[in-house]
Amino acid sequence: MELEGKIIKVLEERSGTSARTGTPWKMQSFVLETPGQYPRRMVFEVFGEDKLTQMNIQEGQDLRVSFDIDAHEYQGRWYNSIRAWKVEPATGEPAPAPIAAAPGVAAPAAAPSAPAAEAPFGAEESTDDLPF
């Protein structure tokens, strides 16, 4: 999924050591606000010191964030995780919504075009496509 907006808050970096593997980890969360009459906010996280360095996200930047949404259970409660996998400068255009059809199902047809303009009064209708 993709969302475009402005970084309005950079939260504290968190780090630790994995109990399972013993390797160190780092992550940081950011608040993105979408533009428009009714702005929405989303908190997303970037996991890994290498990605944090590469993305170099700063407050006030206009970005397009590509992310995955997942949920996990901990002690009987469920938590959402929104993790960015790509961050790039915003283009100012809304991200196109992908059209994916299920196997064996045709993609939706394009919207009908506007009706053709009527010929001026007294103009003859031609059946050929020659420009003269």
N, C-alpha and C positions, 0 to 999 in steps of 0.2 A: 504494500500500500504506500501511497505517497500523500504528503500534506505540505503545503507551502505556507510560510508565515514568518514572523519576527521572533527572535529569541528575546524573551523579556526577563528571564532569570536564569542564572547559572548556579546550580546548587553545589553543595560541598562534595568534593571527591571522596569516595569511600574505597577502602582497600582492606585486604585481609589475606588469610592463607586458607586454602581449601582443606577441609577436614578429611576429605576422601583421598586426595592426591598429594597434599602437602605443598602444592605450588602457590606462589603469591598471585593475587589478582587485584585489579583496579577497575572502578566504574564511576561514572558521573552522570547525574541527571540534569536535564535542561527543560525549561518551560517554553513552549512554542505557542504563539497566539496567531490565529488566522485573521486575515483582514476582512473588512466588510461591515455591514450595518450591525450584524449580530456576531461579534468575534467569539471564537471558541478557543479554549486553552487545552493543551495536552502536555503531559509530562512524559518525556521519553528518556531512555538511558543509552549510554554508549559503554560497552564492556570491552576492556582490554586497554592496557597502557599504549600499545602501538596505534590503535584506532583513535584514542583520545588525542595523541600527538598529531596524527595524520589529519584528522578532521579540524582540530584547532578551533572549536566553536566558541564564539565570543558574544556577550550580551549586545543586543542592538542589530545583529546581522539578520538580513532577510535570506532565508534558506528554504530549499526544497529537501525534505527529509523522507527517505525511503525506509520503511520499518516493517517489522513483523510483530504481530500481536499473538501472545500465547498466555495461557493460564496454568497455574500450578497449585497444588493443594499442600497445606502445611497445618498439621494438627487439626484437621477437620474443617479448615477454612480455605477458601479459594482466593487467589490473588492474580490480578492481571499483570502482564509484563509487556511493555512496549519498547522494543529494542531496535535502535537504528542500525542499519547496515550500510547506508550510503547517505552522505550529506553533500549538497552542492549549492552554489549560489542560486537564488530565486530568479526566475525569468520574468516574473510579472504576469505571466499567463497562467490560468488555472491548469492543473495537471489533467490530461485527457483521461477520461474513464475508460478502462479497457473493456472491450466487448469480447467476452469469451462464451462460446457456445459449447454445450455438452456434445460429446461424440454422437454423431448421427443426427444432430439437430442443426438446422440452418440458422445462421446469424440473423438478427433482426434486419428488416429491410430499411433502407434509408428513407427519410421523410420525403413526401412528394414535393416536387419542385413547384415554384410559383406558376400560376397560369400564364400562358404566353400572352404578350401584348396584342391587342387587336389591331388589324391593319387599318390605316386611315380610310375614311369614307371614299368610295370610288376606286380604291386600289384593286387591281386584279389579283386573284389568288393564283400562284404559280405552283406547279407540281415538280419542277426541276430544282436542283440545288445549285445552279450556276449563279455566280455573283453578279452577272450582267443580264 
